[in-house]
Amino acid sequence: MKNTISFPLLKSLSIIVLLGSLTTQCKQKSPEKPKPVNETDIVIPEGFSLQVVAEDLGNLRHMTVSKNGDIYVNRSKLKNEKGIILLKDTDNDGKIDTEQQFGNLPGTGILIKNGYLYTSSNSGVYRYKLNENEEIIDIENPENIVDGLADKGRDNAKSFVMDDNANIYVTIGSWNDSCREEGTGNGIMPCTILDSAGGIWQFKADKLNQSFADGKRYATGVKNAVGTAWNYKTNSLFAVVHGRGAFHDFYPEHYTAKHSAELPAETLFELHEGDDAGWPYIYYDQFKKKNILAPEYGGDGEKTGSENAIDPLMAFPAHLAPNDLLFYTGTMFPEKYRNGAFIAFHGQSPELKKGYLVAFVPFKDGKPNGNWEIFADNFSGIDLANPSGPIQHRPCGLAQGPNGELYVSEDLKGTVYKITY
């Protein structure tokens, strides 16, 4: 006997199926579409993922991440009259759901170390005591570590790092790009700026109320090292340094506008006590692979100089503006990244027609091992070779999370990215 379905029943079933289909469609459309996290088409290596965890936070600089995953970010300009922002993901969904702003000073450096949150203004370093969860105990009363460091408005970021012996190493950048006498092409000889800037100074991290005079100059001839890191494998200080600016304005007989666009190199140094990186007397020419005597001090683009200056470990194209340096010690990323260096570049290279990127330098036995490479690209959101609009994002800070994730901050639209593998 054949199984049959009457027409009325078939019609009823059809209606039920149709209604079910419509209901399913409605359920699929009802949730709000997730906001694209890669809206500027940031390019990262295969196998990695990028997520925006927070945005519209102001002029973000450096970051540090607690053992619980809380993110502390310093700002170069106050927003809502506050300089630091704490970001929390309380429900572990990968999105920041709690923000707390505090601190009355703009700055750059920030670091969790030995039970304290250390952070810098443009003229000093201070700290907040943390509890066992690395949360600030008294948010209204930071302790002053050092103050009175040179701040003349230009290249005044006081980035810093710490070692395991309670020493803190503070960048004091030079406000005079090439140590020239004002209005001339002549270099100040000797460059008296080096007495209080253009280097990295060492202070005690556990001593309160220090002044500039309490520190000692650890390394000199470092024009402006916004990106510094302590390498715990080598137990030494590393720095990425901004190069000086224009050549052809006062020295057209030796330098063209192209020279000014493509020289000098941005540089990576390993610095030890007493080292001299050579500024302002020399600059590093990445094409000649030599330290060249600066024109302010008698150079012509060919003469080498300053035999006492150390050589950089690596050179990068001019004007990329390295603003942070991080040695990757996590295990989330593939083996090639272990103990290598990530660098946040805040500018662009006229030579490469590339910029606003995060680079990676492989390391082996504490030294660079091979060429640098672009790790995360196109934060700018436009083709820099044929620009069609404004820059969208400029990487500035780097931090490693407790699970080995890499955080990137940028200071144009106040975005924090998380990169995982």
HUMO-V477479 format. One record per residue. N is the residue number from 1. RES is the residue in one small letter. SS is DSSP state (alpha for helix, beta for strand, coil for the rest). OMEGA is omega in whole degrees, -180 to 180 (none if undefined). D_FIRST is the distance of its C-alpha to the first C-alpha in Angstrom with 2 decimals. Layout:
BEGIN
n=N res=RES ss=SS omega=OMEGA d_first=D_FIRST
n=N res=RES ss=SS omega=OMEGA d_first=D_FIRST
END
This chain:
BEGIN
n=1 res=m ss=coil omega=-178 d_first=0.00
n=2 res=k ss=coil omega=172 d_first=3.83
n=3 res=n ss=coil omega=-180 d_first=6.62
n=4 res=t ss=coil omega=176 d_first=9.27
n=5 res=i ss=coil omega=-178 d_first=12.94
n=6 res=s ss=coil omega=-178 d_first=15.18
n=7 res=f ss=alpha omega=179 d_first=18.43
n=8 res=p ss=alpha omega=179 d_first=20.75
n=9 res=l ss=alpha omega=177 d_first=19.12
n=10 res=l ss=alpha omega=179 d_first=19.16
n=11 res=k ss=alpha omega=179 d_first=22.74
n=12 res=s ss=alpha omega=179 d_first=23.65
n=13 res=l ss=alpha omega=179 d_first=22.40
n=14 res=s ss=alpha omega=180 d_first=24.36
n=15 res=i ss=alpha omega=180 d_first=27.39
n=16 res=i ss=alpha omega=179 d_first=27.13
n=17 res=v ss=alpha omega=-180 d_first=26.92
n=18 res=l ss=alpha omega=179 d_first=29.81
n=19 res=l ss=alpha omega=178 d_first=31.85
n=20 res=g ss=alpha omega=179 d_first=31.25
n=21 res=s ss=alpha omega=179 d_first=32.41
n=22 res=l ss=alpha omega=179 d_first=35.45
n=23 res=t ss=alpha omega=178 d_first=36.22
n=24 res=t ss=alpha omega=180 d_first=36.14
n=25 res=q ss=alpha omega=179 d_first=38.44
n=26 res=c ss=alpha omega=179 d_first=40.79
n=27 res=k ss=alpha omega=-180 d_first=40.94
n=28 res=q ss=alpha omega=-175 d_first=41.81
n=29 res=k ss=alpha omega=-171 d_first=44.58
n=30 res=s ss=alpha omega=-180 d_first=46.09
n=31 res=p ss=coil omega=177 d_first=48.19
n=32 res=e ss=coil omega=-180 d_first=51.56
n=33 res=k ss=coil omega=178 d_first=51.84
n=34 res=p ss=coil omega=180 d_first=54.13
n=35 res=k ss=coil omega=179 d_first=57.52
n=36 res=p ss=coil omega=-179 d_first=58.12
n=37 res=v ss=coil omega=-178 d_first=60.31
n=38 res=n ss=coil omega=-169 d_first=61.51
n=39 res=e ss=coil omega=177 d_first=62.53
n=40 res=t ss=coil omega=177 d_first=65.46
n=41 res=d ss=coil omega=177 d_first=63.44
n=42 res=i ss=coil omega=-176 d_first=65.42
n=43 res=v ss=beta omega=178 d_first=65.02
n=44 res=i ss=beta omega=-177 d_first=64.70
n=45 res=p ss=coil omega=179 d_first=63.99
n=46 res=e ss=coil omega=-180 d_first=60.47
n=47 res=g ss=coil omega=179 d_first=58.92
n=48 res=f ss=coil omega=176 d_first=60.90
n=49 res=s ss=beta omega=180 d_first=59.71
n=50 res=l ss=beta omega=-179 d_first=61.85
n=51 res=q ss=beta omega=171 d_first=61.42
n=52 res=v ss=beta omega=180 d_first=63.62
n=53 res=v ss=beta omega=178 d_first=64.32
n=54 res=a ss=beta omega=179 d_first=66.87
n=55 res=e ss=coil omega=-179 d_first=68.65
n=56 res=d ss=coil omega=-175 d_first=71.33
n=57 res=l ss=coil omega=-180 d_first=73.61
n=58 res=g ss=coil omega=-175 d_first=76.87
n=59 res=n ss=coil omega=-174 d_first=79.11
n=60 res=l ss=beta omega=177 d_first=77.69
n=61 res=r ss=beta omega=-176 d_first=79.74
n=62 res=h ss=beta omega=-177 d_first=79.30
n=63 res=m ss=beta omega=167 d_first=76.71
n=64 res=t ss=beta omega=-174 d_first=76.35
n=65 res=v ss=beta omega=-179 d_first=73.30
n=66 res=s ss=coil omega=179 d_first=73.45
n=67 res=k ss=coil omega=178 d_first=71.77
n=68 res=n ss=coil omega=179 d_first=69.17
n=69 res=g ss=coil omega=175 d_first=68.44
n=70 res=d ss=coil omega=-176 d_first=70.55
n=71 res=i ss=beta omega=173 d_first=72.14
n=72 res=y ss=beta omega=-179 d_first=75.74
n=73 res=v ss=beta omega=175 d_first=76.90
n=74 res=n ss=beta omega=180 d_first=80.42
n=75 res=r ss=beta omega=177 d_first=81.19
n=76 res=s ss=beta omega=175 d_first=84.03
n=77 res=k ss=beta omega=179 d_first=84.25
n=78 res=l ss=beta omega=170 d_first=83.68
n=79 res=k ss=beta omega=-173 d_first=80.58
n=80 res=n ss=coil omega=178 d_first=80.60
n=81 res=e ss=coil omega=180 d_first=84.03
n=82 res=k ss=beta omega=-175 d_first=82.56
n=83 res=g ss=beta omega=-175 d_first=82.83
n=84 res=i ss=beta omega=177 d_first=80.17
n=85 res=i ss=beta omega=177 d_first=76.48
n=86 res=l ss=beta omega=-178 d_first=74.29
n=87 res=l ss=beta omega=-180 d_first=70.56
n=88 res=k ss=beta omega=171 d_first=68.03
n=89 res=d ss=coil omega=-171 d_first=64.29
n=90 res=t ss=coil omega=-179 d_first=63.69
n=91 res=d ss=coil omega=174 d_first=59.88
n=92 res=n ss=coil omega=177 d_first=59.73
n=93 res=d ss=coil omega=179 d_first=57.48
n=94 res=g ss=coil omega=179 d_first=59.90
n=95 res=k ss=coil omega=177 d_first=61.35
n=96 res=i ss=coil omega=179 d_first=64.67
n=97 res=d ss=coil omega=177 d_first=64.32
n=98 res=t ss=beta omega=177 d_first=67.87
n=99 res=e ss=beta omega=174 d_first=71.14
n=100 res=q ss=beta omega=-178 d_first=74.67
n=101 res=q ss=beta omega=-178 d_first=77.80
n=102 res=f ss=beta omega=-179 d_first=81.28
n=103 res=g ss=coil omega=-174 d_first=84.62
n=104 res=n ss=coil omega=-175 d_first=87.17
n=105 res=l ss=coil omega=172 d_first=88.06
n=106 res=p ss=coil omega=180 d_first=86.38
n=107 res=g ss=coil omega=-177 d_first=86.23
n=108 res=t ss=coil omega=-171 d_first=84.38
n=109 res=g ss=coil omega=176 d_first=84.31
n=110 res=i ss=beta omega=-173 d_first=82.15
n=111 res=l ss=beta omega=172 d_first=81.40
n=112 res=i ss=beta omega=-179 d_first=80.29
n=113 res=k ss=beta omega=172 d_first=82.61
n=114 res=n ss=coil omega=175 d_first=84.02
n=115 res=g ss=coil omega=179 d_first=82.66
n=116 res=y ss=beta omega=166 d_first=83.73
n=117 res=l ss=beta omega=176 d_first=82.40
n=118 res=y ss=beta omega=179 d_first=85.15
n=119 res=t ss=beta omega=-176 d_first=85.27
n=120 res=s ss=beta omega=166 d_first=87.85
n=121 res=s ss=coil omega=177 d_first=89.42
n=122 res=n ss=coil omega=180 d_first=91.43
n=123 res=s ss=coil omega=-179 d_first=94.54
n=124 res=g ss=coil omega=-178 d_first=93.48
n=125 res=v ss=beta omega=177 d_first=91.00
n=126 res=y ss=beta omega=-176 d_first=89.94
n=127 res=r ss=beta omega=176 d_first=87.40
n=128 res=y ss=beta omega=176 d_first=85.19
n=129 res=k ss=beta omega=-179 d_first=84.71
n=130 res=l ss=beta omega=173 d_first=81.09
n=131 res=n ss=coil omega=-176 d_first=79.40
n=132 res=e ss=coil omega=177 d_first=77.29
n=133 res=n ss=coil omega=-178 d_first=74.29
n=134 res=e ss=coil omega=173 d_first=76.52
n=135 res=e ss=coil omega=-176 d_first=76.65
n=136 res=i ss=beta omega=-179 d_first=79.96
n=137 res=i ss=coil omega=-178 d_first=81.88
n=138 res=d ss=coil omega=-172 d_first=84.40
n=139 res=i ss=coil omega=-176 d_first=83.22
n=140 res=e ss=coil omega=-172 d_first=86.32
n=141 res=n ss=coil omega=176 d_first=88.99
n=142 res=p ss=coil omega=177 d_first=88.73
n=143 res=e ss=beta omega=179 d_first=91.52
n=144 res=n ss=beta omega=177 d_first=93.70
n=145 res=i ss=beta omega=179 d_first=94.01
n=146 res=v ss=beta omega=179 d_first=96.08
n=147 res=d ss=coil omega=178 d_first=97.18
n=148 res=g ss=coil omega=177 d_first=99.62
n=149 res=l ss=coil omega=-173 d_first=98.11
n=150 res=a ss=coil omega=176 d_first=98.93
n=151 res=d ss=coil omega=179 d_first=96.84
n=152 res=k ss=coil omega=172 d_first=98.11
n=153 res=g ss=coil omega=-180 d_first=94.83
n=154 res=r ss=coil omega=180 d_first=93.90
n=155 res=d ss=coil omega=-173 d_first=92.02
n=156 res=n ss=coil omega=180 d_first=92.41
n=157 res=a ss=coil omega=179 d_first=89.15
n=158 res=k ss=coil omega=174 d_first=90.02
n=159 res=s ss=coil omega=-176 d_first=87.19
n=160 res=f ss=beta omega=172 d_first=87.71
n=161 res=v ss=beta omega=179 d_first=86.46
n=162 res=m ss=beta omega=174 d_first=87.42
n=163 res=d ss=coil omega=-179 d_first=88.05
n=164 res=d ss=coil omega=-180 d_first=87.77
n=165 res=n ss=coil omega=177 d_first=91.48
n=166 res=a ss=coil omega=172 d_first=91.42
n=167 res=n ss=beta omega=177 d_first=92.64
n=168 res=i ss=beta omega=-175 d_first=91.32
n=169 res=y ss=beta omega=-171 d_first=91.81
n=170 res=v ss=beta omega=174 d_first=92.07
n=171 res=t ss=beta omega=169 d_first=92.10
n=172 res=i ss=beta omega=-177 d_first=94.92
n=173 res=g ss=coil omega=-179 d_first=94.40
n=174 res=s ss=coil omega=177 d_first=97.21
n=175 res=w ss=coil omega=179 d_first=97.55
n=176 res=n ss=coil omega=-167 d_first=99.71
n=177 res=d ss=coil omega=-178 d_first=97.50
n=178 res=s ss=coil omega=179 d_first=100.16
n=179 res=c ss=coil omega=177 d_first=103.13
n=180 res=r ss=beta omega=166 d_first=105.07
n=181 res=e ss=coil omega=-173 d_first=108.12
n=182 res=e ss=coil omega=176 d_first=107.00
n=183 res=g ss=coil omega=-179 d_first=107.21
n=184 res=t ss=coil omega=174 d_first=108.20
n=185 res=g ss=coil omega=-177 d_first=106.76
n=186 res=n ss=coil omega=176 d_first=108.84
n=187 res=g ss=beta omega=174 d_first=107.36
n=188 res=i ss=coil omega=-175 d_first=108.89
n=189 res=m ss=coil omega=-7 d_first=110.79
n=190 res=p ss=coil omega=-178 d_first=110.12
n=191 res=c ss=coil omega=-176 d_first=106.88
n=192 res=t ss=alpha omega=177 d_first=107.71
n=193 res=i ss=alpha omega=-178 d_first=104.15
n=194 res=l ss=alpha omega=178 d_first=103.25
n=195 res=d ss=alpha omega=-175 d_first=105.18
n=196 res=s ss=coil omega=-178 d_first=102.47
n=197 res=a ss=coil omega=-179 d_first=99.46
n=198 res=g ss=coil omega=-180 d_first=97.87
n=199 res=g ss=beta omega=177 d_first=96.82
n=200 res=i ss=beta omega=-177 d_first=95.01
n=201 res=w ss=beta omega=-180 d_first=96.78
n=202 res=q ss=beta omega=176 d_first=96.21
n=203 res=f ss=beta omega=174 d_first=96.41
n=204 res=k ss=beta omega=-177 d_first=95.60
n=205 res=a ss=coil omega=-176 d_first=92.16
n=206 res=d ss=coil omega=178 d_first=93.19
n=207 res=k ss=coil omega=-176 d_first=96.50
n=208 res=l ss=coil omega=170 d_first=96.61
n=209 res=n ss=coil omega=174 d_first=98.66
n=210 res=q ss=beta omega=173 d_first=99.71
n=211 res=s ss=coil omega=178 d_first=101.36
n=212 res=f ss=alpha omega=-177 d_first=101.46
n=213 res=a ss=alpha omega=180 d_first=104.63
n=214 res=d ss=alpha omega=-180 d_first=102.81
n=215 res=g ss=coil omega=173 d_first=100.59
n=216 res=k ss=beta omega=179 d_first=101.47
n=217 res=r ss=beta omega=-177 d_first=100.54
n=218 res=y ss=beta omega=177 d_first=98.09
n=219 res=a ss=beta omega=-178 d_first=97.59
n=220 res=t ss=beta omega=180 d_first=99.29
n=221 res=g ss=coil omega=-179 d_first=98.84
n=222 res=v ss=coil omega=-170 d_first=95.26
n=223 res=k ss=coil omega=-179 d_first=95.05
n=224 res=n ss=coil omega=-178 d_first=91.90
n=225 res=a ss=coil omega=179 d_first=89.32
n=226 res=v ss=coil omega=180 d_first=86.58
n=227 res=g ss=beta omega=176 d_first=84.17
n=228 res=t ss=beta omega=178 d_first=85.39
n=229 res=a ss=beta omega=173 d_first=83.74
n=230 res=w ss=beta omega=-180 d_first=84.97
n=231 res=n ss=beta omega=-176 d_first=83.55
n=232 res=y ss=coil omega=173 d_first=83.27
n=233 res=k ss=coil omega=-179 d_first=82.82
n=234 res=t ss=coil omega=-176 d_first=86.19
n=235 res=n ss=coil omega=-177 d_first=87.69
n=236 res=s ss=beta omega=-177 d_first=88.98
n=237 res=l ss=beta omega=174 d_first=88.80
n=238 res=f ss=beta omega=-179 d_first=87.02
n=239 res=a ss=beta omega=169 d_first=87.35
n=240 res=v ss=beta omega=-165 d_first=86.08
n=241 res=v ss=beta omega=173 d_first=88.89
n=242 res=h ss=coil omega=175 d_first=89.13
n=243 res=g ss=coil omega=180 d_first=91.57
n=244 res=r ss=coil omega=-175 d_first=94.41
n=245 res=g ss=coil omega=-166 d_first=94.19
n=246 res=a ss=coil omega=175 d_first=95.93
n=247 res=f ss=coil omega=-165 d_first=98.51
n=248 res=h ss=coil omega=-177 d_first=99.43
n=249 res=d ss=coil omega=180 d_first=100.79
n=250 res=f ss=coil omega=-173 d_first=104.13
n=251 res=y ss=coil omega=-177 d_first=104.03
n=252 res=p ss=coil omega=179 d_first=102.99
n=253 res=e ss=coil omega=-179 d_first=105.30
n=254 res=h ss=coil omega=-172 d_first=103.08
n=255 res=y ss=coil omega=175 d_first=99.63
n=256 res=t ss=coil omega=175 d_first=97.36
n=257 res=a ss=alpha omega=178 d_first=94.62
n=258 res=k ss=alpha omega=176 d_first=92.17
n=259 res=h ss=alpha omega=-179 d_first=93.96
n=260 res=s ss=alpha omega=180 d_first=93.58
n=261 res=a ss=alpha omega=-172 d_first=89.85
n=262 res=e ss=alpha omega=178 d_first=89.24
n=263 res=l ss=coil omega=-11 d_first=91.83
n=264 res=p ss=coil omega=179 d_first=92.26
n=265 res=a ss=coil omega=161 d_first=89.40
n=266 res=e ss=beta omega=-167 d_first=87.59
n=267 res=t ss=beta omega=174 d_first=88.15
n=268 res=l ss=beta omega=-179 d_first=86.80
n=269 res=f ss=beta omega=160 d_first=89.49
n=270 res=e ss=beta omega=-172 d_first=89.78
n=271 res=l ss=beta omega=175 d_first=92.74
n=272 res=h ss=coil omega=-177 d_first=95.11
n=273 res=e ss=coil omega=179 d_first=98.12
n=274 res=g ss=coil omega=-180 d_first=100.88
n=275 res=d ss=beta omega=177 d_first=98.76
n=276 res=d ss=beta omega=179 d_first=99.66
n=277 res=a ss=coil omega=167 d_first=96.95
n=278 res=g ss=coil omega=-179 d_first=99.64
n=279 res=w ss=coil omega=1 d_first=99.11
n=280 res=p ss=coil omega=-171 d_first=100.98
n=281 res=y ss=coil omega=179 d_first=103.20
n=282 res=i ss=beta omega=169 d_first=100.48
n=283 res=y ss=beta omega=-179 d_first=96.91
n=284 res=y ss=beta omega=178 d_first=94.35
n=285 res=d ss=beta omega=-176 d_first=93.66
n=286 res=q ss=coil omega=177 d_first=90.23
n=287 res=f ss=coil omega=177 d_first=91.02
n=288 res=k ss=coil omega=-177 d_first=94.31
n=289 res=k ss=coil omega=-178 d_first=92.99
n=290 res=k ss=beta omega=168 d_first=96.34
n=291 res=n ss=beta omega=-175 d_first=98.04
n=292 res=i ss=beta omega=179 d_first=99.98
n=293 res=l ss=beta omega=-179 d_first=103.06
n=294 res=a ss=coil omega=-178 d_first=102.34
n=295 res=p ss=alpha omega=177 d_first=104.30
n=296 res=e ss=alpha omega=-176 d_first=105.76
n=297 res=y ss=alpha omega=173 d_first=107.56
n=298 res=g ss=coil omega=180 d_first=108.73
n=299 res=g ss=coil omega=180 d_first=105.56
n=300 res=d ss=coil omega=-178 d_first=104.79
n=301 res=g ss=coil omega=-178 d_first=101.20
n=302 res=e ss=coil omega=-176 d_first=102.38
n=303 res=k ss=coil omega=173 d_first=104.64
n=304 res=t ss=beta omega=-177 d_first=103.05
n=305 res=g ss=coil omega=174 d_first=104.18
n=306 res=s ss=coil omega=-179 d_first=104.25
n=307 res=e ss=coil omega=-179 d_first=104.19
n=308 res=n ss=coil omega=-178 d_first=103.82
n=309 res=a ss=coil omega=178 d_first=100.45
n=310 res=i ss=coil omega=177 d_first=97.31
n=311 res=d ss=coil omega=175 d_first=94.66
n=312 res=p ss=coil omega=175 d_first=91.15
n=313 res=l ss=coil omega=-178 d_first=88.30
n=314 res=m ss=beta omega=178 d_first=86.23
n=315 res=a ss=beta omega=180 d_first=86.76
n=316 res=f ss=beta omega=179 d_first=84.35
n=317 res=p ss=coil omega=-177 d_first=84.78
n=318 res=a ss=coil omega=170 d_first=87.10
n=319 res=h ss=coil omega=175 d_first=86.09
n=320 res=l ss=coil omega=175 d_first=82.72
n=321 res=a ss=coil omega=178 d_first=84.12
n=322 res=p ss=beta omega=-174 d_first=82.77
n=323 res=n ss=beta omega=172 d_first=82.23
n=324 res=d ss=beta omega=-177 d_first=80.63
n=325 res=l ss=beta omega=-179 d_first=80.32
n=326 res=l ss=beta omega=173 d_first=77.94
n=327 res=f ss=beta omega=-175 d_first=77.66
n=328 res=y ss=coil omega=-178 d_first=74.06
n=329 res=t ss=coil omega=-178 d_first=73.88
n=330 res=g ss=coil omega=179 d_first=70.19
n=331 res=t ss=coil omega=180 d_first=67.47
n=332 res=m ss=coil omega=-176 d_first=64.58
n=333 res=f ss=coil omega=178 d_first=65.71
n=334 res=p ss=coil omega=-173 d_first=65.74
n=335 res=e ss=alpha omega=-176 d_first=68.70
n=336 res=k ss=alpha omega=-177 d_first=70.66
n=337 res=y ss=alpha omega=-175 d_first=71.23
n=338 res=r ss=coil omega=179 d_first=72.62
n=339 res=n ss=coil omega=173 d_first=76.23
n=340 res=g ss=coil omega=-174 d_first=76.33
n=341 res=a ss=beta omega=169 d_first=77.61
n=342 res=f ss=beta omega=180 d_first=75.78
n=343 res=i ss=beta omega=175 d_first=77.97
n=344 res=a ss=beta omega=179 d_first=77.24
n=345 res=f ss=beta omega=-170 d_first=78.92
n=346 res=h ss=beta omega=-178 d_first=79.79
n=347 res=g ss=beta omega=-179 d_first=81.25
n=348 res=q ss=beta omega=-178 d_first=80.77
n=349 res=s ss=beta omega=174 d_first=82.48
n=350 res=p ss=coil omega=179 d_first=83.91
n=351 res=e ss=coil omega=-178 d_first=83.98
n=352 res=l ss=coil omega=-170 d_first=80.29
n=353 res=k ss=coil omega=177 d_first=79.11
n=354 res=k ss=beta omega=177 d_first=76.96
n=355 res=g ss=beta omega=-179 d_first=77.27
n=356 res=y ss=beta omega=-172 d_first=75.85
n=357 res=l ss=beta omega=171 d_first=74.03
n=358 res=v ss=beta omega=-179 d_first=73.71
n=359 res=a ss=beta omega=176 d_first=75.07
n=360 res=f ss=beta omega=176 d_first=74.83
n=361 res=v ss=beta omega=178 d_first=77.61
n=362 res=p ss=beta omega=180 d_first=76.65
n=363 res=f ss=beta omega=172 d_first=79.14
n=364 res=k ss=beta omega=-179 d_first=80.10
n=365 res=d ss=coil omega=174 d_first=82.83
n=366 res=g ss=coil omega=180 d_first=83.76
n=367 res=k ss=beta omega=175 d_first=84.36
n=368 res=p ss=beta omega=-176 d_first=82.32
n=369 res=n ss=beta omega=-178 d_first=80.44
n=370 res=g ss=beta omega=-176 d_first=79.64
n=371 res=n ss=beta omega=173 d_first=79.30
n=372 res=w ss=beta omega=-180 d_first=78.00
n=373 res=e ss=beta omega=175 d_first=74.67
n=374 res=i ss=beta omega=-180 d_first=72.87
n=375 res=f ss=beta omega=179 d_first=70.26
n=376 res=a ss=beta omega=-169 d_first=69.08
n=377 res=d ss=beta omega=172 d_first=69.96
n=378 res=n ss=coil omega=169 d_first=69.90
n=379 res=f ss=coil omega=-179 d_first=70.57
n=380 res=s ss=coil omega=180 d_first=72.60
n=381 res=g ss=coil omega=179 d_first=69.49
n=382 res=i ss=coil omega=174 d_first=71.30
n=383 res=d ss=coil omega=-175 d_first=72.45
n=384 res=l ss=coil omega=176 d_first=76.00
n=385 res=a ss=coil omega=178 d_first=77.01
n=386 res=n ss=coil omega=-173 d_first=76.12
n=387 res=p ss=coil omega=-177 d_first=75.98
n=388 res=s ss=coil omega=-179 d_first=74.20
n=389 res=g ss=coil omega=-178 d_first=74.59
n=390 res=p ss=coil omega=174 d_first=75.87
n=391 res=i ss=coil omega=-177 d_first=75.29
n=392 res=q ss=coil omega=-176 d_first=72.43
n=393 res=h ss=coil omega=180 d_first=73.03
n=394 res=r ss=coil omega=-180 d_first=75.88
n=395 res=p ss=beta omega=-177 d_first=75.28
n=396 res=c ss=beta omega=-176 d_first=77.98
n=397 res=g ss=beta omega=179 d_first=77.00
n=398 res=l ss=beta omega=175 d_first=75.07
n=399 res=a ss=beta omega=178 d_first=73.96
n=400 res=q ss=beta omega=179 d_first=71.86
n=401 res=g ss=coil omega=-175 d_first=69.37
n=402 res=p ss=coil omega=179 d_first=68.91
n=403 res=n ss=coil omega=-180 d_first=65.83
n=404 res=g ss=coil omega=176 d_first=67.51
n=405 res=e ss=coil omega=-179 d_first=66.28
n=406 res=l ss=beta omega=177 d_first=68.77
n=407 res=y ss=beta omega=177 d_first=69.72
n=408 res=v ss=beta omega=174 d_first=71.45
n=409 res=s ss=beta omega=175 d_first=73.27
n=410 res=e ss=beta omega=-168 d_first=74.56
n=411 res=d ss=coil omega=180 d_first=77.29
n=412 res=l ss=coil omega=179 d_first=76.49
n=413 res=k ss=coil omega=174 d_first=73.44
n=414 res=g ss=coil omega=-177 d_first=73.51
n=415 res=t ss=beta omega=171 d_first=70.32
n=416 res=v ss=beta omega=179 d_first=69.44
n=417 res=y ss=beta omega=172 d_first=66.97
n=418 res=k ss=beta omega=179 d_first=65.34
n=419 res=i ss=beta omega=-180 d_first=64.56
n=420 res=t ss=beta omega=177 d_first=62.37
n=421 res=y ss=coil omega=none d_first=61.00
END
